[in-house]
Amino acid sequence: MIPLFKQELAKAGLSAETRAQKAGCLDTCEFGPTVVIYPDSVWYGNVKPEDVPEIVKSHLIEGVPVERLKIPGK
């Protein structure tokens, strides 16, 4: 999924200021593939490839977290 994030960041012109980084276990295995947006500390769970453009557009460009993907309590 990292290549997809990098591709979407490039399309949005955010590559120079935003980094997509693969990480090991984030202790959220029960939520499937997880994405964390820093410095906002917003955690997204059960992220699918088709969610990536929405996360980039809504959260990173417009500043509006994608509520349906947020991990409760994070």
PQR file of N, CA, C, O and H, with PARSE charges and radii, in Angstrom:
ATOM      1  N   MET A   1       0.826  -1.190   0.000 -0.4000 1.5000
ATOM      2  CA  MET A   1       0.000   0.000   0.000 -0.0000 2.0000
ATOM      3  C   MET A   1       0.875   1.260   0.000  0.5500 1.7000
ATOM      4  O   MET A   1       0.416   2.323  -0.418 -0.5500 1.4000
ATOM      5  N   ILE A   2       2.116   1.157   0.459 -0.4000 1.5000
ATOM      6  CA  ILE A   2       3.010   2.319   0.496 -0.0000 2.0000
ATOM      7  C   ILE A   2       3.218   2.903  -0.904  0.5500 1.7000
ATOM      8  O   ILE A   2       3.168   4.124  -1.053 -0.5500 1.4000
ATOM      9  H   ILE A   2       2.489   0.293   0.799  0.4000 1.0000
ATOM     10  N   PRO A   3       3.448   2.083  -1.936 -0.5600 1.5000
ATOM     11  CA  PRO A   3       3.600   2.682  -3.271  0.2800 2.0000
ATOM     12  C   PRO A   3       2.358   3.469  -3.698  0.5500 1.7000
ATOM     13  O   PRO A   3       2.473   4.497  -4.364 -0.5500 1.4000
ATOM     14  N   LEU A   4       1.190   2.994  -3.321 -0.4000 1.5000
ATOM     15  CA  LEU A   4      -0.044   3.694  -3.663 -0.0000 2.0000
ATOM     16  C   LEU A   4      -0.112   5.049  -2.945  0.5500 1.7000
ATOM     17  O   LEU A   4      -0.500   6.051  -3.546 -0.5500 1.4000
ATOM     18  H   LEU A   4       1.097   2.159  -2.780  0.4000 1.0000
ATOM     19  N   PHE A   5       0.261   5.080  -1.671 -0.4000 1.5000
ATOM     20  CA  PHE A   5       0.291   6.351  -0.945 -0.0000 2.0000
ATOM     21  C   PHE A   5       1.286   7.304  -1.601  0.5500 1.7000
ATOM     22  O   PHE A   5       0.981   8.480  -1.796 -0.5500 1.4000
ATOM     23  H   PHE A   5       0.577   4.267  -1.183  0.4000 1.0000
ATOM     24  N   LYS A   6       2.463   6.809  -1.939 -0.4000 1.5000
ATOM     25  CA  LYS A   6       3.472   7.656  -2.569 -0.0000 2.0000
ATOM     26  C   LYS A   6       2.972   8.206  -3.899  0.5500 1.7000
ATOM     27  O   LYS A   6       3.211   9.368  -4.227 -0.5500 1.4000
ATOM     28  H   LYS A   6       2.710   5.853  -1.780  0.4000 1.0000
ATOM     29  N   GLN A   7       2.285   7.376  -4.654 -0.4000 1.5000
ATOM     30  CA  GLN A   7       1.720   7.805  -5.934 -0.0000 2.0000
ATOM     31  C   GLN A   7       0.673   8.905  -5.730  0.5500 1.7000
ATOM     32  O   GLN A   7       0.676   9.906  -6.447 -0.5500 1.4000
ATOM     33  H   GLN A   7       2.091   6.432  -4.387  0.4000 1.0000
ATOM     34  N   GLU A   8      -0.216   8.722  -4.761 -0.4000 1.5000
ATOM     35  CA  GLU A   8      -1.252   9.720  -4.491 -0.0000 2.0000
ATOM     36  C   GLU A   8      -0.650  11.022  -3.961  0.5500 1.7000
ATOM     37  O   GLU A   8      -1.118  12.108  -4.302 -0.5500 1.4000
ATOM     38  H   GLU A   8      -0.219   7.908  -4.179  0.4000 1.0000
ATOM     39  N   LEU A   9       0.377  10.913  -3.135 -0.4000 1.5000
ATOM     40  CA  LEU A   9       1.042  12.110  -2.625 -0.0000 2.0000
ATOM     41  C   LEU A   9       1.696  12.884  -3.761  0.5500 1.7000
ATOM     42  O   LEU A   9       1.649  14.114  -3.790 -0.5500 1.4000
ATOM     43  H   LEU A   9       0.758  10.031  -2.858  0.4000 1.0000
ATOM     44  N   ALA A  10       2.302  12.168  -4.690 -0.4000 1.5000
ATOM     45  CA  ALA A  10       2.928  12.826  -5.845 -0.0000 2.0000
ATOM     46  C   ALA A  10       1.877  13.517  -6.701  0.5500 1.7000
ATOM     47  O   ALA A  10       2.074  14.654  -7.130 -0.5500 1.4000
ATOM     48  H   ALA A  10       2.340  11.169  -4.667  0.4000 1.0000
ATOM     49  N   LYS A  11       0.758  12.835  -6.953 -0.4000 1.5000
ATOM     50  CA  LYS A  11      -0.313  13.440  -7.755 -0.0000 2.0000
ATOM     51  C   LYS A  11      -0.847  14.710  -7.103  0.5500 1.7000
ATOM     52  O   LYS A  11      -1.233  15.653  -7.794 -0.5500 1.4000
ATOM     53  H   LYS A  11       0.598  11.912  -6.605  0.4000 1.0000
ATOM     54  N   ALA A  12      -0.867  14.732  -5.769 -0.4000 1.5000
ATOM     55  CA  ALA A  12      -1.383  15.888  -5.038 -0.0000 2.0000
ATOM     56  C   ALA A  12      -0.319  16.967  -4.828  0.5500 1.7000
ATOM     57  O   ALA A  12      -0.608  18.027  -4.271 -0.5500 1.4000
ATOM     58  H   ALA A  12      -0.553  13.966  -5.208  0.4000 1.0000
ATOM     59  N   GLY A  13       0.903  16.698  -5.270 -0.4000 1.5000
ATOM     60  CA  GLY A  13       1.981  17.664  -5.097 -0.0000 2.0000
ATOM     61  C   GLY A  13       2.490  17.755  -3.668  0.5500 1.7000
ATOM     62  O   GLY A  13       3.018  18.788  -3.256 -0.5500 1.4000
ATOM     63  H   GLY A  13       1.138  15.837  -5.722  0.4000 1.0000
ATOM     64  N   LEU A  14       2.332  16.678  -2.915 -0.4000 1.5000
ATOM     65  CA  LEU A  14       2.710  16.676  -1.497 -0.0000 2.0000
ATOM     66  C   LEU A  14       3.979  15.873  -1.206  0.5500 1.7000
ATOM     67  O   LEU A  14       4.360  15.733  -0.044 -0.5500 1.4000
ATOM     68  H   LEU A  14       1.903  15.839  -3.250  0.4000 1.0000
ATOM     69  N   SER A  15       4.634  15.349  -2.230 -0.4000 1.5000
ATOM     70  CA  SER A  15       5.786  14.465  -2.015 -0.0000 2.0000
ATOM     71  C   SER A  15       6.922  15.120  -1.246  0.5500 1.7000
ATOM     72  O   SER A  15       7.575  14.462  -0.437 -0.5500 1.4000
ATOM     73  H   SER A  15       4.325  15.463  -3.174  0.4000 1.0000
ATOM     74  N   ALA A  16       7.169  16.393  -1.480 -0.4000 1.5000
ATOM     75  CA  ALA A  16       8.301  17.060  -0.845 -0.0000 2.0000
ATOM     76  C   ALA A  16       8.071  17.303   0.645  0.5500 1.7000
ATOM     77  O   ALA A  16       9.032  17.363   1.413 -0.5500 1.4000
ATOM     78  H   ALA A  16       6.639  16.929  -2.138  0.4000 1.0000
ATOM     79  N   GLU A  17       6.824  17.443   1.061 -0.4000 1.5000
ATOM     80  CA  GLU A  17       6.541  17.788   2.455 -0.0000 2.0000
ATOM     81  C   GLU A  17       5.907  16.666   3.260  0.5500 1.7000
ATOM     82  O   GLU A  17       5.709  16.807   4.467 -0.5500 1.4000
ATOM     83  H   GLU A  17       6.044  17.394   0.438  0.4000 1.0000
ATOM     84  N   THR A  18       5.587  15.560   2.612 -0.4000 1.5000
ATOM     85  CA  THR A  18       4.890  14.453   3.278 -0.0000 2.0000
ATOM     86  C   THR A  18       5.617  13.151   2.987  0.5500 1.7000
ATOM     87  O   THR A  18       6.092  12.931   1.872 -0.5500 1.4000
ATOM     88  H   THR A  18       5.748  15.445   1.632  0.4000 1.0000
ATOM     89  N   ARG A  19       5.701  12.298   3.983 -0.4000 1.5000
ATOM     90  CA  ARG A  19       6.425  11.041   3.826 -0.0000 2.0000
ATOM     91  C   ARG A  19       5.506   9.859   4.118  0.5500 1.7000
ATOM     92  O   ARG A  19       4.816   9.835   5.137 -0.5500 1.4000
ATOM     93  H   ARG A  19       5.315  12.477   4.888  0.4000 1.0000
ATOM     94  N   ALA A  20       5.503   8.901   3.234 -0.4000 1.5000
ATOM     95  CA  ALA A  20       4.799   7.637   3.456 -0.0000 2.0000
ATOM     96  C   ALA A  20       5.856   6.621   3.857  0.5500 1.7000
ATOM     97  O   ALA A  20       6.797   6.370   3.104 -0.5500 1.4000
ATOM     98  H   ALA A  20       6.064   8.920   2.406  0.4000 1.0000
ATOM     99  N   GLN A  21       5.707   6.040   5.028 -0.4000 1.5000
ATOM    100  CA  GLN A  21       6.725   5.151   5.570 -0.0000 2.0000
ATOM    101  C   GLN A  21       6.094   3.859   6.050  0.5500 1.7000
ATOM    102  O   GLN A  21       5.104   3.881   6.782 -0.5500 1.4000
ATOM    103  H   GLN A  21       4.942   6.244   5.640  0.4000 1.0000
ATOM    104  N   LYS A  22       6.657   2.742   5.646 -0.4000 1.5000
ATOM    105  CA  LYS A  22       6.198   1.448   6.125 -0.0000 2.0000
ATOM    106  C   LYS A  22       6.682   1.263   7.558  0.5500 1.7000
ATOM    107  O   LYS A  22       7.801   1.646   7.902 -0.5500 1.4000
ATOM    108  H   LYS A  22       7.461   2.724   5.052  0.4000 1.0000
ATOM    109  N   ALA A  23       5.829   0.673   8.385 -0.4000 1.5000
ATOM    110  CA  ALA A  23       6.185   0.414   9.779 -0.0000 2.0000
ATOM    111  C   ALA A  23       5.847  -1.023  10.136  0.5500 1.7000
ATOM    112  O   ALA A  23       5.051  -1.676   9.461 -0.5500 1.4000
ATOM    113  H   ALA A  23       4.921   0.362   8.105  0.4000 1.0000
ATOM    114  N   GLY A  24       6.444  -1.489  11.173 -0.4000 1.5000
ATOM    115  CA  GLY A  24       6.129  -2.816  11.681 -0.0000 2.0000
ATOM    116  C   GLY A  24       4.839  -2.770  12.486  0.5500 1.7000
ATOM    117  O   GLY A  24       3.961  -1.951  12.217 -0.5500 1.4000
ATOM    118  H   GLY A  24       7.091  -0.958  11.721  0.4000 1.0000
ATOM    119  N   CYS A  25       4.730  -3.632  13.452 -0.4000 1.5000
ATOM    120  CA  CYS A  25       3.524  -3.711  14.273 -0.0000 2.0000
ATOM    121  C   CYS A  25       3.283  -2.407  15.024  0.5500 1.7000
ATOM    122  O   CYS A  25       4.185  -1.871  15.668 -0.5500 1.4000
ATOM    123  H   CYS A  25       5.444  -4.298  13.671  0.4000 1.0000
ATOM    124  N   LEU A  26       2.076  -1.915  14.934 -0.4000 1.5000
ATOM    125  CA  LEU A  26       1.686  -0.711  15.661 -0.0000 2.0000
ATOM    126  C   LEU A  26       0.741  -1.054  16.809  0.5500 1.7000
ATOM    127  O   LEU A  26       0.065  -0.178  17.351 -0.5500 1.4000
ATOM    128  H   LEU A  26       1.344  -2.350  14.410  0.4000 1.0000
ATOM    129  N   ASP A  27       0.699  -2.343  17.177 -0.4000 1.5000
ATOM    130  CA  ASP A  27      -0.176  -2.845  18.239 -0.0000 2.0000
ATOM    131  C   ASP A  27      -1.644  -2.587  17.951  0.5500 1.7000
ATOM    132  O   ASP A  27      -2.429  -2.348  18.869 -0.5500 1.4000
ATOM    133  H   ASP A  27       1.248  -3.054  16.737  0.4000 1.0000
ATOM    134  N   THR A  28      -2.014  -2.634  16.688 -0.4000 1.5000
ATOM    135  CA  THR A  28      -3.417  -2.445  16.293 -0.0000 2.0000
ATOM    136  C   THR A  28      -3.839  -3.533  15.306  0.5500 1.7000
ATOM    137  O   THR A  28      -4.643  -3.282  14.408 -0.5500 1.4000
ATOM    138  H   THR A  28      -1.377  -2.828  15.942  0.4000 1.0000
ATOM    139  N   CYS A  29      -3.304  -4.717  15.469 -0.4000 1.5000
ATOM    140  CA  CYS A  29      -3.565  -5.808  14.522 -0.0000 2.0000
ATOM    141  C   CYS A  29      -5.055  -6.092  14.340  0.5500 1.7000
ATOM    142  O   CYS A  29      -5.487  -6.479  13.255 -0.5500 1.4000
ATOM    143  H   CYS A  29      -2.651  -4.920  16.198  0.4000 1.0000
ATOM    144  N   GLU A  30      -5.830  -5.902  15.388 -0.4000 1.5000
ATOM    145  CA  GLU A  30      -7.265  -6.173  15.299 -0.0000 2.0000
ATOM    146  C   GLU A  30      -7.981  -5.213  14.352  0.5500 1.7000
ATOM    147  O   GLU A  30      -9.137  -5.444  13.996 -0.5500 1.4000
ATOM    148  H   GLU A  30      -5.479  -5.587  16.269  0.4000 1.0000
ATOM    149  N   PHE A  31      -7.309  -4.147  13.946 -0.4000 1.5000
ATOM    150  CA  PHE A  31      -7.904  -3.176  13.025 -0.0000 2.0000
ATOM    151  C   PHE A  31      -7.361  -3.307  11.612  0.5500 1.7000
ATOM    152  O   PHE A  31      -7.563  -2.416  10.787 -0.5500 1.4000
ATOM    153  H   PHE A  31      -6.371  -3.961  14.236  0.4000 1.0000
ATOM    154  N   GLY A  32      -6.672  -4.409  11.321 -0.4000 1.5000
ATOM    155  CA  GLY A  32      -6.161  -4.634   9.969 -0.0000 2.0000
ATOM    156  C   GLY A  32      -5.109  -3.610   9.594  0.5500 1.7000
ATOM    157  O   GLY A  32      -4.474  -3.019  10.468 -0.5500 1.4000
ATOM    158  H   GLY A  32      -6.507  -5.133  11.991  0.4000 1.0000
ATOM    159  N   PRO A  33      -4.920  -3.393   8.290 -0.5600 1.5000
ATOM    160  CA  PRO A  33      -3.916  -2.414   7.844  0.2800 2.0000
ATOM    161  C   PRO A  33      -4.201  -1.043   8.463  0.5500 1.7000
ATOM    162  O   PRO A  33      -5.317  -0.529   8.392 -0.5500 1.4000
ATOM    163  N   THR A  34      -3.172  -0.474   9.064 -0.4000 1.5000
ATOM    164  CA  THR A  34      -3.309   0.763   9.821 -0.0000 2.0000
ATOM    165  C   THR A  34      -2.468   1.875   9.207  0.5500 1.7000
ATOM    166  O   THR A  34      -1.349   1.644   8.750 -0.5500 1.4000
ATOM    167  H   THR A  34      -2.265  -0.892   9.122  0.4000 1.0000
ATOM    168  N   VAL A  35      -3.018   3.071   9.204 -0.4000 1.5000
ATOM    169  CA  VAL A  35      -2.320   4.270   8.737 -0.0000 2.0000
ATOM    170  C   VAL A  35      -2.387   5.291   9.861  0.5500 1.7000
ATOM    171  O   VAL A  35      -3.448   5.507  10.447 -0.5500 1.4000
ATOM    172  H   VAL A  35      -3.928   3.259   9.575  0.4000 1.0000
ATOM    173  N   VAL A  36      -1.257   5.917  10.161 -0.4000 1.5000
ATOM    174  CA  VAL A  36      -1.212   6.962  11.179 -0.0000 2.0000
ATOM    175  C   VAL A  36      -0.763   8.247  10.502  0.5500 1.7000
ATOM    176  O   VAL A  36       0.229   8.262   9.772 -0.5500 1.4000
ATOM    177  H   VAL A  36      -0.395   5.742   9.685  0.4000 1.0000
ATOM    178  N   ILE A  37      -1.493   9.317  10.745 -0.4000 1.5000
ATOM    179  CA  ILE A  37      -1.149  10.623  10.199 -0.0000 2.0000
ATOM    180  C   ILE A  37      -0.574  11.468  11.327  0.5500 1.7000
ATOM    181  O   ILE A  37      -1.261  11.794  12.295 -0.5500 1.4000
ATOM    182  H   ILE A  37      -2.299   9.305  11.338  0.4000 1.0000
ATOM    183  N   TYR A  38       0.696  11.815  11.181 -0.4000 1.5000
ATOM    184  CA  TYR A  38       1.360  12.712  12.134 -0.0000 2.0000
ATOM    185  C   TYR A  38       1.592  14.049  11.468  0.5500 1.7000
ATOM    186  O   TYR A  38       1.797  14.074  10.255 -0.5500 1.4000
ATOM    187  H   TYR A  38       1.254  11.550  10.395  0.4000 1.0000
ATOM    188  N   PRO A  39       1.574  15.142  12.169 -0.5600 1.5000
ATOM    189  CA  PRO A  39       1.545  15.270  13.620  0.2800 2.0000
ATOM    190  C   PRO A  39       0.145  15.256  14.206  0.5500 1.7000
ATOM    191  O   PRO A  39      -0.018  15.515  15.398 -0.5500 1.4000
ATOM    192  N   ASP A  40      -0.878  14.961  13.399 -0.4000 1.5000
ATOM    193  CA  ASP A  40      -2.262  14.988  13.872 -0.0000 2.0000
ATOM    194  C   ASP A  40      -2.604  13.848  14.832  0.5500 1.7000
ATOM    195  O   ASP A  40      -3.588  13.937  15.567 -0.5500 1.4000
ATOM    196  H   ASP A  40      -0.746  14.751  12.431  0.4000 1.0000
ATOM    197  N   SER A  41      -1.814  12.790  14.835 -0.4000 1.5000
ATOM    198  CA  SER A  41      -2.074  11.595  15.644 -0.0000 2.0000
ATOM    199  C   SER A  41      -3.448  11.012  15.362  0.5500 1.7000
ATOM    200  O   SER A  41      -4.170  10.629  16.282 -0.5500 1.4000
ATOM    201  H   SER A  41      -1.014  12.717  14.239  0.4000 1.0000
ATOM    202  N   VAL A  42      -3.802  10.948  14.094 -0.4000 1.5000
ATOM    203  CA  VAL A  42      -5.052  10.307  13.667 -0.0000 2.0000
ATOM    204  C   VAL A  42      -4.698   8.920  13.155  0.5500 1.7000
ATOM    205  O   VAL A  42      -3.840   8.762  12.287 -0.5500 1.4000
ATOM    206  H   VAL A  42      -3.215  11.259  13.347  0.4000 1.0000
ATOM    207  N   TRP A  43      -5.371   7.923  13.707 -0.4000 1.5000
ATOM    208  CA  TRP A  43      -5.131   6.521  13.354 -0.0000 2.0000
ATOM    209  C   TRP A  43      -6.311   6.008  12.537  0.5500 1.7000
ATOM    210  O   TRP A  43      -7.467   6.137  12.940 -0.5500 1.4000
ATOM    211  H   TRP A  43      -6.068   8.051  14.412  0.4000 1.0000
ATOM    212  N   TYR A  44      -6.003   5.433  11.398 -0.4000 1.5000
ATOM    213  CA  TYR A  44      -7.020   4.825  10.537 -0.0000 2.0000
ATOM    214  C   TYR A  44      -6.816   3.319  10.520  0.5500 1.7000
ATOM    215  O   TYR A  44      -5.683   2.843  10.458 -0.5500 1.4000
ATOM    216  H   TYR A  44      -5.064   5.329  11.070  0.4000 1.0000
ATOM    217  N   GLY A  45      -7.914   2.564  10.576 -0.4000 1.5000
ATOM    218  CA  GLY A  45      -7.829   1.112  10.568 -0.0000 2.0000
ATOM    219  C   GLY A  45      -8.619   0.493   9.429  0.5500 1.7000
ATOM    220  O   GLY A  45      -9.486   1.128   8.828 -0.5500 1.4000
ATOM    221  H   GLY A  45      -8.835   2.950  10.627  0.4000 1.0000
ATOM    222  N   ASN A  46      -8.294  -0.768   9.147 -0.4000 1.5000
ATOM    223  CA  ASN A  46      -8.920  -1.522   8.060 -0.0000 2.0000
ATOM    224  C   ASN A  46      -8.844  -0.756   6.737  0.5500 1.7000
ATOM    225  O   ASN A  46      -9.783  -0.760   5.941 -0.5500 1.4000
ATOM    226  H   ASN A  46      -7.590  -1.284   9.634  0.4000 1.0000
ATOM    227  N   VAL A  47      -7.707  -0.103   6.527 -0.4000 1.5000
ATOM    228  CA  VAL A  47      -7.519   0.703   5.325 -0.0000 2.0000
ATOM    229  C   VAL A  47      -7.316  -0.200   4.121  0.5500 1.7000
ATOM    230  O   VAL A  47      -6.496  -1.118   4.141 -0.5500 1.4000
ATOM    231  H   VAL A  47      -6.944  -0.100   7.174  0.4000 1.0000
ATOM    232  N   LYS A  48      -8.075   0.076   3.080 -0.4000 1.5000
ATOM    233  CA  LYS A  48      -7.991  -0.660   1.822 -0.0000 2.0000
ATOM    234  C   LYS A  48      -7.371   0.252   0.765  0.5500 1.7000
ATOM    235  O   LYS A  48      -7.406   1.474   0.911 -0.5500 1.4000
ATOM    236  H   LYS A  48      -8.742   0.821   3.064  0.4000 1.0000
ATOM    237  N   PRO A  49      -6.803  -0.323  -0.296 -0.5600 1.5000
ATOM    238  CA  PRO A  49      -6.208   0.508  -1.344  0.2800 2.0000
ATOM    239  C   PRO A  49      -7.161   1.582  -1.873  0.5500 1.7000
ATOM    240  O   PRO A  49      -6.726   2.690  -2.187 -0.5500 1.4000
ATOM    241  N   GLU A  50      -8.431   1.271  -1.973 -0.4000 1.5000
ATOM    242  CA  GLU A  50      -9.383   2.252  -2.497 -0.0000 2.0000
ATOM    243  C   GLU A  50      -9.634   3.415  -1.522  0.5500 1.7000
ATOM    244  O   GLU A  50     -10.229   4.422  -1.907 -0.5500 1.4000
ATOM    245  H   GLU A  50      -8.784   0.371  -1.719  0.4000 1.0000
ATOM    246  N   ASP A  51      -9.183   3.283  -0.259 -0.4000 1.5000
ATOM    247  CA  ASP A  51      -9.323   4.366   0.719 -0.0000 2.0000
ATOM    248  C   ASP A  51      -8.204   5.404   0.620  0.5500 1.7000
ATOM    249  O   ASP A  51      -8.354   6.525   1.105 -0.5500 1.4000
ATOM    250  H   ASP A  51      -8.700   2.465   0.054  0.4000 1.0000
ATOM    251  N   VAL A  52      -7.100   5.040   0.002 -0.4000 1.5000
ATOM    252  CA  VAL A  52      -5.927   5.911  -0.033 -0.0000 2.0000
ATOM    253  C   VAL A  52      -6.213   7.276  -0.669  0.5500 1.7000
ATOM    254  O   VAL A  52      -5.866   8.293  -0.068 -0.5500 1.4000
ATOM    255  H   VAL A  52      -6.979   4.129  -0.392  0.4000 1.0000
ATOM    256  N   PRO A  53      -6.828   7.347  -1.855 -0.5600 1.5000
ATOM    257  CA  PRO A  53      -7.103   8.673  -2.422  0.2800 2.0000
ATOM    258  C   PRO A  53      -7.979   9.540  -1.519  0.5500 1.7000
ATOM    259  O   PRO A  53      -7.792  10.755  -1.448 -0.5500 1.4000
ATOM    260  N   GLU A  54      -8.932   8.915  -0.831 -0.4000 1.5000
ATOM    261  CA  GLU A  54      -9.801   9.670   0.075 -0.0000 2.0000
ATOM    262  C   GLU A  54      -9.018  10.221   1.269  0.5500 1.7000
ATOM    263  O   GLU A  54      -9.229  11.365   1.672 -0.5500 1.4000
ATOM    264  H   GLU A  54      -9.083   7.929  -0.889  0.4000 1.0000
ATOM    265  N   ILE A  55      -8.125   9.420   1.830 -0.4000 1.5000
ATOM    266  CA  ILE A  55      -7.318   9.885   2.962 -0.0000 2.0000
ATOM    267  C   ILE A  55      -6.444  11.057   2.527  0.5500 1.7000
ATOM    268  O   ILE A  55      -6.358  12.063   3.231 -0.5500 1.4000
ATOM    269  H   ILE A  55      -7.954   8.491   1.502  0.4000 1.0000
ATOM    270  N   VAL A  56      -5.799  10.932   1.378 -0.4000 1.5000
ATOM    271  CA  VAL A  56      -4.925  12.001   0.896 -0.0000 2.0000
ATOM    272  C   VAL A  56      -5.733  13.266   0.644  0.5500 1.7000
ATOM    273  O   VAL A  56      -5.352  14.344   1.100 -0.5500 1.4000
ATOM    274  H   VAL A  56      -5.868  10.115   0.806  0.4000 1.0000
ATOM    275  N   LYS A  57      -6.838  13.149  -0.074 -0.4000 1.5000
ATOM    276  CA  LYS A  57      -7.633  14.336  -0.418 -0.0000 2.0000
ATOM    277  C   LYS A  57      -8.281  14.958   0.818  0.5500 1.7000
ATOM    278  O   LYS A  57      -8.118  16.149   1.084 -0.5500 1.4000
ATOM    279  H   LYS A  57      -7.147  12.273  -0.445  0.4000 1.0000
ATOM    280  N   SER A  58      -9.013  14.143   1.564 -0.4000 1.5000
ATOM    281  CA  SER A  58      -9.782  14.669   2.689 -0.0000 2.0000
ATOM    282  C   SER A  58      -8.878  15.142   3.826  0.5500 1.7000
ATOM    283  O   SER A  58      -8.997  16.275   4.292 -0.5500 1.4000
ATOM    284  H   SER A  58      -9.145  13.175   1.348  0.4000 1.0000
ATOM    285  N   HIS A  59      -7.979  14.273   4.268 -0.4000 1.5000
ATOM    286  CA  HIS A  59      -7.185  14.597   5.451 -0.0000 2.0000
ATOM    287  C   HIS A  59      -5.983  15.484   5.123  0.5500 1.7000
ATOM    288  O   HIS A  59      -5.790  16.529   5.744 -0.5500 1.4000
ATOM    289  H   HIS A  59      -7.882  13.353   3.890  0.4000 1.0000
ATOM    290  N   LEU A  60      -5.185  15.069   4.153 -0.4000 1.5000
ATOM    291  CA  LEU A  60      -3.933  15.777   3.913 -0.0000 2.0000
ATOM    292  C   LEU A  60      -4.104  17.071   3.123  0.5500 1.7000
ATOM    293  O   LEU A  60      -3.350  18.022   3.326 -0.5500 1.4000
ATOM    294  H   LEU A  60      -5.342  14.220   3.648  0.4000 1.0000
ATOM    295  N   ILE A  61      -5.079  17.117   2.232 -0.4000 1.5000
ATOM    296  CA  ILE A  61      -5.280  18.338   1.444 -0.0000 2.0000
ATOM    297  C   ILE A  61      -6.297  19.258   2.111  0.5500 1.7000
ATOM    298  O   ILE A  61      -6.048  20.453   2.274 -0.5500 1.4000
ATOM    299  H   ILE A  61      -5.691  16.344   2.066  0.4000 1.0000
ATOM    300  N   GLU A  62      -7.448  18.695   2.499 -0.4000 1.5000
ATOM    301  CA  GLU A  62      -8.535  19.521   3.034 -0.0000 2.0000
ATOM    302  C   GLU A  62      -8.511  19.660   4.551  0.5500 1.7000
ATOM    303  O   GLU A  62      -9.210  20.508   5.105 -0.5500 1.4000
ATOM    304  H   GLU A  62      -7.650  17.725   2.367  0.4000 1.0000
ATOM    305  N   GLY A  63      -7.711  18.831   5.232 -0.4000 1.5000
ATOM    306  CA  GLY A  63      -7.616  18.919   6.688 -0.0000 2.0000
ATOM    307  C   GLY A  63      -8.778  18.313   7.440  0.5500 1.7000
ATOM    308  O   GLY A  63      -8.986  18.615   8.615 -0.5500 1.4000
ATOM    309  H   GLY A  63      -7.143  18.142   4.782  0.4000 1.0000
ATOM    310  N   VAL A  64      -9.545  17.451   6.765 -0.4000 1.5000
ATOM    311  CA  VAL A  64     -10.722  16.829   7.387 -0.0000 2.0000
ATOM    312  C   VAL A  64     -10.476  15.320   7.509  0.5500 1.7000
ATOM    313  O   VAL A  64     -10.435  14.623   6.495 -0.5500 1.4000
ATOM    314  H   VAL A  64      -9.376  17.206   5.810  0.4000 1.0000
ATOM    315  N   PRO A  65     -10.311  14.805   8.735 -0.5600 1.5000
ATOM    316  CA  PRO A  65     -10.109  13.369   8.907  0.2800 2.0000
ATOM    317  C   PRO A  65     -11.273  12.550   8.334  0.5500 1.7000
ATOM    318  O   PRO A  65     -12.413  13.011   8.292 -0.5500 1.4000
ATOM    319  N   VAL A  66     -10.964  11.349   7.902 -0.4000 1.5000
ATOM    320  CA  VAL A  66     -11.965  10.430   7.352 -0.0000 2.0000
ATOM    321  C   VAL A  66     -12.545   9.650   8.531  0.5500 1.7000
ATOM    322  O   VAL A  66     -11.985   8.641   8.959 -0.5500 1.4000
ATOM    323  H   VAL A  66     -10.037  10.975   7.936  0.4000 1.0000
ATOM    324  N   GLU A  67     -13.658  10.124   9.040 -0.4000 1.5000
ATOM    325  CA  GLU A  67     -14.246   9.572  10.275 -0.0000 2.0000
ATOM    326  C   GLU A  67     -14.534   8.077  10.189  0.5500 1.7000
ATOM    327  O   GLU A  67     -14.308   7.356  11.160 -0.5500 1.4000
ATOM    328  H   GLU A  67     -14.113  10.944   8.693  0.4000 1.0000
ATOM    329  N   ARG A  68     -15.021   7.600   9.061 -0.4000 1.5000
ATOM    330  CA  ARG A  68     -15.409   6.196   8.943 -0.0000 2.0000
ATOM    331  C   ARG A  68     -14.235   5.228   9.104  0.5500 1.7000
ATOM    332  O   ARG A  68     -14.441   4.044   9.371 -0.5500 1.4000
ATOM    333  H   ARG A  68     -15.204   8.186   8.272  0.4000 1.0000
ATOM    334  N   LEU A  69     -13.018   5.719   8.945 -0.4000 1.5000
ATOM    335  CA  LEU A  69     -11.826   4.867   9.043 -0.0000 2.0000
ATOM    336  C   LEU A  69     -11.072   5.025  10.357  0.5500 1.7000
ATOM    337  O   LEU A  69     -10.158   4.251  10.638 -0.5500 1.4000
ATOM    338  H   LEU A  69     -12.851   6.681   8.728  0.4000 1.0000
ATOM    339  N   LYS A  70     -11.441   6.018  11.168 -0.4000 1.5000
ATOM    340  CA  LYS A  70     -10.713   6.260  12.403 -0.0000 2.0000
ATOM    341  C   LYS A  70     -10.862   5.106  13.379  0.5500 1.7000
ATOM    342  O   LYS A  70     -11.939   4.529  13.528 -0.5500 1.4000
ATOM    343  H   LYS A  70     -12.184   6.647  10.939  0.4000 1.0000
ATOM    344  N   ILE A  71      -9.753   4.782  14.042 -0.4000 1.5000
ATOM    345  CA  ILE A  71      -9.762   3.745  15.068 -0.0000 2.0000
ATOM    346  C   ILE A  71     -10.281   4.387  16.361  0.5500 1.7000
ATOM    347  O   ILE A  71      -9.723   5.378  16.831 -0.5500 1.4000
ATOM    348  H   ILE A  71      -8.878   5.250  13.921  0.4000 1.0000
ATOM    349  N   PRO A  72     -11.339   3.823  16.927 -0.5600 1.5000
ATOM    350  CA  PRO A  72     -11.898   4.391  18.165  0.2800 2.0000
ATOM    351  C   PRO A  72     -10.861   4.413  19.293  0.5500 1.7000
ATOM    352  O   PRO A  72     -10.132   3.444  19.503 -0.5500 1.4000
ATOM    353  N   GLY A  73     -10.811   5.513  19.998 -0.4000 1.5000
ATOM    354  CA  GLY A  73      -9.928   5.616  21.138 -0.0000 2.0000
ATOM    355  C   GLY A  73      -8.480   5.949  20.810  0.5500 1.7000
ATOM    356  O   GLY A  73      -7.640   6.017  21.707 -0.5500 1.4000
ATOM    357  H   GLY A  73     -11.403   6.301  19.828  0.4000 1.0000
ATOM    358  N   LYS A  74      -8.191   6.152  19.564 -0.4000 1.5000
ATOM    359  CA  LYS A  74      -6.812   6.484  19.167 -0.0000 2.0000
ATOM    360  C   LYS A  74      -6.707   7.933  18.832  0.5500 1.7000
ATOM    361  O   LYS A  74      -5.629   8.408  18.476 -0.5500 1.4000
ATOM    362  H   LYS A  74      -8.874   6.097  18.835  0.4000 1.0000
TER
END
